[in-house]
Amino acid sequence: MIKKHADIIVIGGGIVGSSILFQLAEAGYTNSILLEKSKFASGSTNASGGFLRVLHNDFEHTKMAFEGLPEFDRIKMNCDFQKTGMVYVINSDDKPKYDHQIEWLKNNGISIDYLSSSEYETWSNIVQLKNTDTVIYEQEAGYLDPVTCTNDWINRAVELGAEAHEGINVQNILFSDGEIKGVRTSFGDIYCNILILAAGAWSSRLVRPLGVDLGMYSKAIQINFFENQKQTAHPIVIDEKSDIYLRPHAGGSSILMGQPTSEFEVNLEQDMSLNHEDTLQLIEQHNPQYNWLNINNLFGGRRSFDGFTRDAKGILKKEETIDGLIIASGWSGGGVKLSPSIGKKVTELVESVKKERTIHESFHRGRV
Ligand SMILES: Cc1cc2nc3c(=O)[nH]c(=O)nc-3n(C[C@H](O)[C@H](O)[C@H](O)COP(=O)(O)OP(=O)(O)OC[C@H]3O[C@@H](n4cnc5c(N)ncnc54)[C@H](O)[C@@H]3O)c2cc1C
């Protein structure tokens, strides 16, 4: 049976919603319900490459990924974590931008440093470096299965007393007098004090009727699978100059390679298959630097989407105009590694909403 009242409702059972539910339950907020319209981890999380790394091109995300490491350490063995190390390729001109981050990470115990091209070439040839390239190496990075991770967090939250339901579509958000009241679902209304929006690319349309514009848009992401006869064990690679990334796939016998696309405002209900034009463009632009890229080696891939913001930073805040609404959406193609930190920050926001209400109520009572 689904409760009719809960303290907190989380909309969306992707990796972000599941991490939030788990963090809330661990902090003692067990009167919480997560509602997922389809299957858990069936949205963006389902197609994700599951790259797990700390270094990002902006310090804020680096810090968030760093803060999430202990949470991943607790579950990564259940989630098929593969430690491969990460080769992060930047243009040498951008090096000053990374110096400070690398120093900060080293001071915080992360094994990361610049690698000379000769050091790199002695153990990997997955990327043919250009003279203008600089390589950063992060030793503990790798990848995991985000679907297992999502289900793991949901199971742990449920064990602690929270609830999570699949197949329950939130049709509308109920609110009046600028305050959240609950949600209308395909199985009736459920009332709550705090509502957390973690519905990925679907988030915008859920809050539009409340007059809230998240400034988010959906964008397609494509990953292609290529056979790999050259090198079975190789690191994950993030090529910051061209926004492409790769990792071993299927035990290393193939390569999963992600690329940016220019398909915006995707139809969120459509089945998505690989776009042939995008694959050809990837090969044309990046061979010879990735000299194994060849259409004859392609044997499949995945195309999906995520909710993006203009600055590619997620939206993590209390909605000022609607009391009790917290937004955790718009992770712009990078939500997996940030998910533990998002869960922790949402828990802090819930605490602050509760505190404000206690202050407000005692102030109000004092006046009567
Ligand atoms: C091809 C691809 C590769 C990627 N690779 C990486 C990577 O390597 N590393 C990384 O960090 N990130 C990666 N990402 C991005 C990452 O997958 C997303 O940022 C992350 O999964 C977002 O999680 P989420 O929970 O916010 O959204 P989602 O996983 O999309 O979950 C939202 C959920 O909300 C549900 N929902 C929507 N509307 C409703 C409603 N009305 N009622 C109830 N439920 C609803 C949906 O069904 C969905 O399950 C990749 C993404 C793609 C597409």
The ligand as an ORCA input file, in Angstrom:
! r2SCAN-3c Opt
* xyz 0 1
  C      24.680      8.297    -22.625
  C      24.948      8.953    -21.293
  C      26.189      8.779    -20.663
  C      26.437      9.381    -19.414
  N      27.623      9.143    -18.781
  C      27.835      9.674    -17.549
  C      29.026      9.376    -16.821
  O      29.862      8.617    -17.278
  N      29.215      9.930    -15.585
  C      28.287     10.764    -15.040
  O      28.501     11.277    -13.933
  N      27.135     11.055    -15.695
  C      26.890     10.525    -16.922
  N      25.730     10.797    -17.586
  C      24.769     11.713    -16.966
  C      24.014     11.001    -15.870
  O      23.524      9.781    -16.363
  C      22.859     11.888    -15.388
  O      23.337     13.189    -15.051
  C      22.216     11.278    -14.155
  O      21.864      9.934    -14.416
  C      20.993     12.085    -13.793
  O      20.303     11.360    -12.800
  P      18.854     11.830    -12.380
  O      18.429     10.921    -11.310
  O      18.863     13.304    -12.144
  O      17.965     11.662    -13.705
  P      17.319     10.362    -14.357
  O      18.201      9.201    -14.303
  O      16.830     10.798    -15.700
  O      16.105     10.065    -13.388
  C      14.924     10.846    -13.371
  C      13.791      9.878    -13.087
  O      12.595     10.620    -12.869
  C      11.524      9.852    -13.348
  N      10.388     10.743    -13.560
  C      10.288     11.742    -14.474
  N       9.079     12.326    -14.403
  C       8.394     11.691    -13.422
  C       7.085     11.824    -12.890
  N       6.235     12.749    -13.383
  N       6.681     10.998    -11.895
  C       7.533     10.058    -11.393
  N       8.800      9.863    -11.875
  C       9.214     10.681    -12.873
  C      12.068      9.271    -14.646
  O      11.339      8.145    -15.081
  C      13.505      8.948    -14.267
  O      13.666      7.600    -13.847
  C      25.446     10.204    -18.820
  C      24.212     10.362    -19.444
  C      23.944      9.733    -20.662
  C      22.589      9.896    -21.281
*
